[in-house]
Each structure stands twice: as C-alpha cells, then as structure tokens.
Amino acid sequence: MRKSIIALTLVCVLALSAVVSAADIKFNGALETKIEWHRDLEGNIETNPYSKLGLNFGLDTGEDKTRAVVEFGIEDKNDGGLNLELDPSNLKLKKAYIETDGSFWHGGPEATTRFGSLDIDYGPFATDKNQHGISINSIDVGPVRVNGFYGVPTEEHKSIQGFRTDMSLKDVAAGASLIHDFDALHLAADGAVRPLEDLVVGGTFVTQVDLAETEAAETEEEDTESAGMNHLIVVGAEYIVNNNMSVHGGYKSISEDWKPAYIAEQDKKKDRGQNWVHETERNNSGFYAGVATEQQGITLAADYDQMFKEAVLSAATNYEGFDLNVETILGVDGEPSFATKSAKLGVERDFNVIEGLDVAAKYAGEWTPDSGLIHSLGAKTKLGLVPAINGLELNSEVTIADLETIGYVIGADFQAPNGIKLGVEHVGGKYADDAVKTGTTAKAGIAVKF
C-alpha cells in the first residue's frame, strides 16, 4: 500500500509539472542517485545506495513571489553484499515548505515568509535546522532588520519561538537573537565598532537561562542571579598597522562543561575560530593574540591562545612555482615550558609534462611526539591524450611513517559522456593512524537538473 501511495505521488508530481509548465509557472528540480560499494582487506563488503529528489515550484503573483520546495531522499545501507535494488519504501520526505516574498499590508515593509520546514540561522550561536512552523525574515525598518519564527509543538516538546534583530550604521553593527524553547531562554548578542579607520573592536555574548532550575531556586528563596545560568563571552580587536601587517587579540570565556544548545555544527575545515566551543581539551577562559605580516613575498604569522596553551608559528610563500608552507605548534605552560606539539611542511607544484598532460604534485611532512615524522607524497592528473577517456582523473599518494608502516592510495574518477560519474579508490598498506579505512571503494552515480 505504501509503495502504491509513493508511486501515485510521483505520478501526480510529474502531471503537475506538465500543468505548471503550460501555465508558464516556473518548475525545476534535481534528481541524484549514487551507489557506493566498499570491500575491506578482510573481504567484508558494505554498500550504500543513495538517492535525492528535489522539486522547486515558482509562482509569480503580482509583485510578490511564491515558491514551494519539496525534497525527498532514500538512504540505506546493506552489509550483505552489492545490492542494486533500491526499495521505494525507504523514500522519505526530508524537507517541504512554501515561501513568499512581499508585505503583509499595502505600503508595508517587504518580508520573506515561510510555512513548513524552517532553516533558522541567526548566527553561530542561534542555529536550528530541524524546526517546522512559520518564519518571517528580512523585515527592514530603517537601519534595523528583524527576523522571527515559531516552531509548532510536537509530541516530544512544547512550541519553540525566537527572533533576531540587526542594526547596521556607518561604523557600528550590532545584533541580538533570543530563542525560547520548552525549558530555557537562549540569548546571543554580538556587535562591532570601528573607532578608527584601521581599528575594529567587537564582541559576542551568549547565555542560557534554565527556567526549571530558576523557578526551583525562587521557590527555595535562593540566590536566583546565578541559578540555572550559563554564559559565553568573546571580545577582540584587530588593528591594521600598515599594508603589510596586522595585529589582533582578545579574550574568551565559557562556563565549565557547557555548550550552547543552538550552536552551529563543527566546521569540517577545523577552523578554531569557531570550533573552540566544540573542543573538550581546553581551558574555560584565556587571552589570545596574534600578528600577521608579509615581507618580501613571504607571509608570516604568529598566534598565541591561552585557552589551549598553544602558540602557532607559520610561514607561506611561492618560490619559482613551488607553493611552500610550514607550521609549528608549541605547547606553552606545560612541562617543559615550551614543547613542540607538531610541525608541518608542505610543498606543491603543477608540472606540464607534455601537451595535454598536467601533473599536480605535492609533499607533506608532519612530526608529532607520538608518531614521529610522517611523509606523504602525492600526485594527480587529468588525462587529455586519449579521446575515449578524455577527462579521466588519476590520483595517488604514498604515506611513510617508517619502513614497516607504508600506506598508499590509488584512485580514478571519470564522468562518461552519458553523464554517469564513475570512481574507484584503493587504500592499502599500513598506516600509523588506525582510523584510516583501508580497502577498495567503487562508486557510480548520476545527477540531472530539470
């Protein structure tokens, strides 16, 4: 029965697309299907079929614009071997909403209103991607912009609501957000000011008030000022000394064992500028300072972070086509007072071997007290010599920790003329890092936009 309903839904979608096309109403979307197959060195097989369907409807109604977005997906894993049968019963509705641009009354301020799946992003400390309800964004009243949302209650929790206001003037910018959920108030405020042409001073304050704990403290006639409250404070400044030099510094503090409830996800690039809140091995407060300069084509930087008890020294330049970079991380206030935690060296260059054959080569070396010096040498190229496989990408890398710990990667990616993307990668040998996933991975997929 469920499969019949899904099939009927897809038929209705296709029929609707024909209708809206005839009415000159915008309709577009994307469909992507991919199958990934992995076999480890012990012979164990894991497959991961994946499909994603996105539909977008656009409707112009006078000066206002209305859009509807529906997104489906199939995600499934099968450890029993390569299984090409995608079960339609796994089709899930991942996102659905209607959005419109325009004012709520004649002559009123413009706004973007959404009903359905919400995407709340009021900054790194006020983000929520899993709400359903109504949101109103980008209401401009003079220099002030207002956003707000209401999440409908569910069986798991009560309703949730919040708003964000931002003000922007010539040399001053400030904003604040408040989210009230089922058991707490979450406040985040940030701002920046430019008192001088080359000086910017800013800060962020985040706090959470647990309502249940506060009410209990009031009942027991205890000190309610500190009951149920956590906080995060960041203040900093950056000064441009001249065209080749800048300095920055500040102070960070966060309540012990606390992480804001609506913090954005950890940055995959490991940028500590945002990720320090997610880290567990750090102090709860500390100063930070740094300087960056460019001299004779060499970019030099030095940073100190008391929260992590680290100092980072780095340099980068390009010399006759070679991109060179080095970085050293020193532990400060440890035993001994200064100890090298890691040191990195990287070299990259592109070579033109022959006409139609360019090779990008790289070397990376990293030293740590636990693993010693680990070397990585790699190269990749895109073939243009053979017409039948024009655009075939080849890559390889060898990682050497010692004579008994040598790992390697060999891979290829190709997009066929029919649009299918094919790829294969084999990871073998032995790595000092046990988290490296060895074995052979093959994948095939296709995506189409309409």
C-alpha positions as CSV (number, residue, x, y, z in Angstrom):
1,M,0.0,0.0,0.0
2,R,2.8,2.4,0.9
3,K,4.6,1.7,-2.3
4,S,1.4,2.5,-4.3
5,I,1.0,5.8,-2.5
6,I,4.6,6.8,-3.2
7,A,4.2,5.8,-6.9
8,L,1.0,7.8,-7.1
9,T,2.6,10.8,-5.5
10,L,5.4,10.8,-8.1
11,V,2.9,10.5,-10.9
12,C,1.0,13.5,-9.5
13,V,4.2,15.4,-9.3
14,L,5.0,14.7,-13.0
15,A,1.5,15.6,-14.0
16,L,1.6,18.8,-12.0
17,S,4.9,19.7,-13.7
18,A,3.2,19.5,-17.1
19,V,0.4,21.7,-15.9
20,V,2.5,24.4,-14.4
21,S,4.8,24.4,-17.5
22,A,1.7,25.1,-19.7
23,A,0.7,27.9,-17.3
24,D,4.2,29.4,-17.6
25,I,4.8,28.9,-13.9
26,K,8.4,28.1,-13.0
27,F,9.2,24.4,-12.2
28,N,12.6,23.0,-11.6
29,G,14.4,20.4,-9.5
30,A,17.2,17.9,-9.3
31,L,17.4,14.1,-9.0
32,E,20.6,12.4,-7.9
33,T,21.3,8.7,-7.5
34,K,24.5,7.2,-6.3
35,I,25.7,3.7,-5.3
36,E,28.9,3.2,-3.3
37,W,30.5,-0.2,-2.7
38,H,33.3,-0.9,-0.3
39,R,35.3,-4.0,0.3
40,D,37.9,-4.0,3.1
41,L,41.1,-6.0,3.2
42,E,39.4,-8.8,5.1
43,G,36.8,-9.3,2.4
44,N,33.9,-7.7,4.3
45,I,31.5,-5.8,1.9
46,E,29.4,-2.7,2.6
47,T,27.1,-1.0,0.2
48,N,25.4,2.4,0.4
49,P,22.8,3.3,-2.1
50,Y,21.7,6.9,-2.0
51,S,19.1,8.9,-3.9
52,K,17.9,12.5,-3.5
53,L,15.0,14.2,-5.2
54,G,14.4,18.0,-5.0
55,L,11.4,19.8,-6.5
56,N,11.0,23.5,-6.7
57,F,7.9,25.4,-7.8
58,G,7.9,29.1,-8.5
59,L,4.8,31.2,-8.8
60,D,4.6,34.9,-9.6
61,T,1.6,36.7,-8.1
62,G,1.7,40.3,-8.9
63,E,4.7,41.9,-7.2
64,D,5.0,39.1,-4.7
65,K,6.8,35.8,-5.4
66,T,5.7,32.4,-4.1
67,R,7.8,29.3,-4.1
68,A,7.2,25.7,-3.0
69,V,10.0,23.3,-2.2
70,V,9.7,19.6,-1.7
71,E,12.7,17.3,-1.1
72,F,12.7,13.5,-0.9
73,G,15.6,11.2,-0.2
74,I,16.5,7.5,0.0
75,E,19.3,6.5,2.4
76,D,20.0,2.8,3.1
77,K,23.0,0.6,3.9
78,N,23.4,-3.1,3.2
79,D,26.2,-5.1,4.7
80,G,25.3,-8.3,2.9
81,G,27.0,-7.5,-0.5
82,L,26.3,-5.4,-3.5
83,N,22.6,-4.9,-3.8
84,L,21.3,-2.7,-6.6
85,E,17.7,-2.9,-5.6
86,L,16.6,0.4,-4.1
87,D,13.4,-0.1,-2.0
88,P,11.0,2.8,-2.7
89,S,9.5,2.2,0.8
90,N,12.6,3.9,2.1
91,L,11.6,7.2,0.3
92,K,11.5,9.9,3.0
93,L,10.2,13.4,2.9
94,K,13.2,15.4,4.1
95,K,12.0,19.0,3.5
96,A,8.9,20.7,2.4
97,Y,7.9,24.4,2.6
98,I,6.1,27.3,0.9
99,E,7.8,30.6,0.8
100,T,6.6,34.0,-0.3
101,D,8.1,37.5,-0.7
102,G,6.1,40.6,0.0
103,S,4.5,42.8,2.6
104,F,1.6,41.9,4.9
105,W,-0.3,45.1,4.1
106,H,-0.2,47.7,1.3
107,G,2.7,50.0,1.7
108,G,4.2,47.8,4.4
109,P,7.8,46.6,4.7
110,E,8.9,43.7,2.5
111,A,9.4,40.3,4.2
112,T,10.1,36.7,3.3
113,T,7.5,34.4,5.0
114,R,7.9,30.6,5.1
115,F,5.5,27.9,6.1
116,G,6.7,24.3,6.7
117,S,10.3,23.2,7.2
118,L,12.3,26.0,8.7
119,D,16.0,26.8,8.3
120,I,16.9,29.1,11.2
121,D,20.3,30.6,11.0
122,Y,20.6,33.6,13.3
123,G,24.4,33.2,13.7
124,P,26.8,30.6,15.0
125,F,25.0,30.5,18.4
126,A,21.4,30.6,17.2
127,T,21.0,27.9,14.6
128,D,18.3,25.3,14.2
129,K,17.7,23.2,11.1
130,N,15.0,20.9,12.4
131,Q,12.0,23.0,13.1
132,H,8.6,23.1,11.4
133,G,6.3,26.1,11.5
134,I,6.4,29.6,10.3
135,S,9.2,32.2,9.9
136,I,9.3,35.8,8.8
137,N,12.6,37.2,7.7
138,S,14.2,40.4,6.4
139,I,11.8,43.0,7.7
140,D,13.7,46.3,7.3
141,V,12.6,49.2,9.5
142,G,15.1,52.0,8.8
143,P,18.6,50.7,9.8
144,V,17.1,47.7,11.7
145,R,16.3,44.3,10.2
146,V,14.0,41.9,12.1
147,N,13.6,38.1,11.7
148,G,11.3,35.8,13.7
149,F,10.0,32.2,13.8
150,Y,7.5,30.0,15.6
151,G,8.0,26.2,15.7
152,V,4.8,24.2,16.2
153,P,4.7,21.9,19.2
154,T,5.2,18.1,18.8
155,E,4.7,15.1,21.0
156,E,8.3,15.4,22.2
157,H,8.3,19.0,23.3
158,K,6.3,22.2,23.5
159,S,6.5,25.0,21.0
160,I,9.7,27.0,20.3
161,Q,9.9,30.6,19.1
162,G,12.6,33.2,18.6
163,F,13.7,36.3,16.8
164,R,16.8,38.2,15.6
165,T,17.3,41.9,15.2
166,D,20.3,43.5,13.5
167,M,21.3,47.2,13.2
168,S,23.9,48.5,10.8
169,L,25.2,52.0,10.6
170,K,28.4,53.5,9.1
171,D,30.9,52.4,11.7
172,V,28.7,50.3,14.0
173,A,27.0,47.0,13.6
174,A,25.0,45.1,16.3
175,G,22.6,42.2,16.6
176,A,20.8,40.0,19.1
177,S,18.8,36.8,19.0
178,L,16.5,35.2,21.5
179,I,15.2,31.6,21.4
180,H,12.6,30.5,23.9
181,D,12.2,26.7,23.9
182,F,10.4,24.3,26.2
183,D,12.8,24.7,29.2
184,A,15.2,27.6,28.6
185,L,15.9,31.0,27.3
186,H,18.8,31.3,24.9
187,L,20.3,34.8,24.2
188,A,23.1,35.7,21.8
189,A,24.3,39.2,21.2
190,D,27.1,40.4,19.0
191,G,28.5,43.7,17.8
192,A,31.4,45.5,16.2
193,V,32.5,49.1,16.1
194,R,35.2,50.9,14.1
195,P,36.5,53.8,16.3
196,L,39.4,54.4,13.9
197,E,39.9,53.8,10.2
198,D,42.2,50.8,10.8
199,L,40.8,49.5,14.1
200,V,37.8,47.2,14.6
201,V,36.6,46.2,18.0
202,G,33.9,43.5,18.5
203,G,32.4,41.0,20.9
204,T,29.9,38.2,21.4
205,F,27.8,37.3,24.5
206,V,25.8,34.1,24.8
207,T,23.8,33.0,27.8
208,Q,21.2,30.3,28.6
209,V,18.7,30.5,31.5
210,D,17.3,27.2,32.5
211,L,13.7,28.1,33.5
212,A,13.0,25.0,35.6
213,E,16.1,25.5,37.7
214,T,15.4,29.2,38.2
215,E,11.8,28.5,39.3
216,A,13.1,25.9,41.8
217,A,15.6,28.4,43.2
218,E,12.9,31.1,43.5
219,T,10.7,28.6,45.4
220,E,13.5,27.8,47.8
221,E,14.3,31.6,48.2
222,E,17.9,31.1,47.0
223,D,20.1,33.5,45.1
224,T,18.5,33.5,41.6
225,E,21.1,35.6,39.9
226,S,23.4,32.7,39.3
227,A,20.8,29.8,39.3
228,G,20.5,28.0,36.1
229,M,22.6,30.4,34.0
230,N,25.5,29.7,31.7
231,H,27.4,32.2,29.6
232,L,30.0,32.6,26.8
233,I,31.9,35.8,26.2
234,V,34.3,36.8,23.4
235,V,35.8,40.2,23.0
236,G,38.5,41.1,20.5
237,A,40.1,43.7,18.3
238,E,42.1,43.9,15.0
239,Y,44.3,46.7,14.0
240,I,45.8,47.2,10.5
241,V,49.3,48.6,11.2
242,N,50.1,49.1,7.5
243,N,49.5,47.4,4.2
244,N,51.8,44.5,5.2
245,M,51.0,44.0,8.8
246,S,48.0,43.5,11.1
247,V,47.7,42.5,14.8
248,H,44.7,41.1,16.7
249,G,43.9,40.0,20.2
250,G,41.1,39.4,22.7
251,Y,39.7,37.3,25.5
252,K,37.4,34.2,25.5
253,S,35.4,32.7,28.4
254,I,32.8,30.0,28.7
255,S,31.0,28.3,31.6
256,E,32.6,25.0,32.6
257,D,31.2,21.9,30.8
258,W,28.7,24.0,28.9
259,K,28.0,24.2,25.1
260,P,25.3,26.5,23.7
261,A,22.2,24.5,22.7
262,Y,21.7,26.1,19.3
263,I,25.4,26.3,18.2
264,A,26.2,25.7,14.6
265,E,27.8,22.4,13.6
266,Q,31.6,21.9,13.9
267,D,33.4,23.3,10.8
268,K,34.9,20.4,8.8
269,K,37.9,22.5,8.0
270,K,38.8,22.6,11.7
271,D,38.8,26.3,11.9
272,R,39.4,27.0,15.6
273,G,37.9,30.5,15.2
274,Q,34.5,28.8,15.5
275,N,35.3,25.2,16.6
276,W,36.8,26.0,20.0
277,V,33.4,25.8,21.6
278,H,33.2,22.1,20.4
279,E,36.7,21.2,21.8
280,T,36.9,19.5,25.1
281,E,40.6,19.7,25.9
282,R,40.9,23.4,26.7
283,N,40.7,25.8,29.5
284,N,37.4,27.6,30.2
285,S,38.9,31.1,29.7
286,G,42.0,32.7,28.3
287,F,43.5,35.5,26.2
288,Y,44.6,35.3,22.6
289,A,46.8,37.4,20.4
290,G,48.4,37.3,17.0
291,V,50.3,39.1,14.3
292,A,50.5,38.6,10.5
293,T,52.8,40.3,8.1
294,E,54.0,39.9,4.5
295,Q,57.7,40.6,3.9
296,Q,59.5,40.0,0.5
297,G,56.7,37.8,-0.7
298,I,56.6,35.7,2.5
299,T,53.5,35.6,4.7
300,L,54.4,35.2,8.3
301,A,52.0,34.7,11.2
302,A,52.3,34.1,15.0
303,D,49.4,33.3,17.3
304,Y,49.1,32.6,21.0
305,D,46.0,31.1,22.6
306,Q,45.9,30.8,26.4
307,M,42.7,28.7,26.3
308,F,44.6,25.9,24.5
309,K,48.1,26.8,25.9
310,E,49.4,26.9,22.4
311,A,51.5,29.1,20.2
312,V,51.3,28.7,16.4
313,L,54.1,29.9,14.1
314,S,53.6,29.7,10.3
315,A,55.0,30.9,7.0
316,A,54.0,30.5,3.4
317,T,55.4,31.7,0.0
318,N,55.7,30.8,-3.6
319,Y,59.2,30.3,-5.0
320,E,59.6,29.7,-8.7
321,G,56.3,28.0,-9.0
322,F,56.6,26.0,-5.7
323,D,54.0,26.7,-3.0
324,L,55.8,26.3,0.3
325,N,54.3,26.4,3.8
326,V,55.5,25.5,7.3
327,E,53.7,25.5,10.6
328,T,54.8,24.7,14.1
329,I,52.5,24.4,17.2
330,L,54.2,24.9,20.5
331,G,52.7,23.9,23.8
332,V,53.0,26.7,26.4
333,D,53.0,26.4,30.2
334,G,53.5,22.7,30.1
335,E,56.4,20.5,31.1
336,P,58.8,21.7,29.8
337,S,57.6,25.3,29.4
338,F,57.9,25.2,25.6
339,A,57.4,21.9,23.9
340,T,56.7,21.2,20.2
341,K,53.3,19.6,19.7
342,S,53.6,19.3,15.9
343,A,55.5,20.6,13.0
344,K,54.3,20.6,9.3
345,L,56.0,21.2,6.0
346,G,54.2,21.3,2.7
347,V,55.4,21.7,-0.9
348,E,53.1,21.8,-4.0
349,R,53.7,22.5,-7.7
350,D,52.0,21.9,-11.0
351,F,54.0,20.4,-13.9
352,N,53.3,20.3,-17.6
353,V,54.8,17.0,-18.6
354,I,53.7,17.1,-22.3
355,E,51.0,18.8,-24.2
356,G,47.7,17.7,-22.7
357,L,49.2,16.2,-19.6
358,D,49.5,18.3,-16.5
359,V,50.5,16.8,-13.1
360,A,49.9,18.4,-9.7
361,A,52.5,17.1,-7.2
362,K,52.7,17.6,-3.5
363,Y,54.7,16.7,-0.5
364,A,53.6,16.9,3.2
365,G,55.6,16.1,6.2
366,E,54.3,16.2,9.8
367,W,56.1,15.5,13.0
368,T,54.5,14.7,16.3
369,P,56.0,13.3,19.5
370,D,53.8,10.2,19.4
371,S,54.1,9.3,15.7
372,G,57.5,10.8,14.8
373,L,58.0,12.1,11.2
374,I,55.4,11.0,8.6
375,H,56.0,11.7,4.9
376,S,53.2,11.9,2.3
377,L,53.9,12.2,-1.4
378,G,51.0,12.5,-3.9
379,A,50.2,13.4,-7.5
380,K,47.1,13.8,-9.6
381,T,46.4,14.5,-13.2
382,K,43.5,14.8,-15.7
383,L,44.2,12.9,-18.9
384,G,43.5,14.6,-22.2
385,L,45.6,12.4,-24.5
386,V,43.1,9.6,-25.2
387,P,39.8,10.9,-26.7
388,A,37.8,7.9,-25.5
389,I,38.6,8.7,-21.8
390,N,39.1,12.5,-22.1
391,G,38.8,14.0,-18.6
392,L,39.8,10.8,-16.6
393,E,41.3,11.9,-13.3
394,L,44.0,9.8,-11.7
395,N,45.5,10.3,-8.2
396,S,47.9,8.5,-6.0
397,E,49.5,9.1,-2.6
398,V,52.1,7.3,-0.5
399,T,52.4,7.8,3.2
400,I,55.6,6.7,5.0
401,A,56.0,6.6,8.8
402,D,58.8,4.0,8.8
403,L,60.0,1.0,6.8
404,E,57.2,-1.1,8.2
405,T,54.4,1.5,8.1
406,I,53.8,2.4,4.5
407,G,50.3,3.1,3.2
408,Y,49.2,4.0,-0.3
409,V,46.1,5.3,-2.2
410,I,45.4,4.8,-5.9
411,G,42.2,6.3,-7.4
412,A,40.5,7.3,-10.6
413,D,37.4,9.4,-11.4
414,F,35.6,9.7,-14.7
415,Q,32.5,11.3,-16.0
416,A,31.2,9.4,-19.0
417,P,29.6,11.2,-22.0
418,N,26.2,9.9,-20.8
419,G,26.5,11.8,-17.6
420,I,27.3,8.9,-15.2
421,K,30.1,9.6,-12.8
422,L,32.3,6.6,-12.0
423,G,35.1,6.3,-9.4
424,V,37.3,3.7,-7.8
425,E,39.8,4.0,-5.0
426,H,42.1,1.5,-3.3
427,V,43.7,2.2,0.1
428,G,46.3,-0.4,1.1
429,G,49.4,-0.9,3.2
430,K,49.7,0.1,6.8
431,Y,49.1,3.5,8.4
432,A,50.2,4.9,11.8
433,D,46.7,6.3,12.1
434,D,44.3,3.4,12.8
435,A,41.3,5.5,11.7
436,V,42.4,5.2,8.1
437,K,39.8,3.0,6.3
438,T,41.7,0.5,4.1
439,G,40.1,-1.5,1.2
440,T,38.6,-0.8,-2.2
441,T,35.7,1.6,-2.8
442,A,33.8,1.8,-6.1
443,K,31.0,4.3,-6.8
444,A,28.7,5.2,-9.6
445,G,26.1,7.9,-9.8
446,I,24.2,10.3,-12.0
447,A,22.5,13.6,-11.3
448,V,20.1,15.6,-13.5
449,K,18.6,19.0,-13.2
450,F,15.4,20.0,-14.8
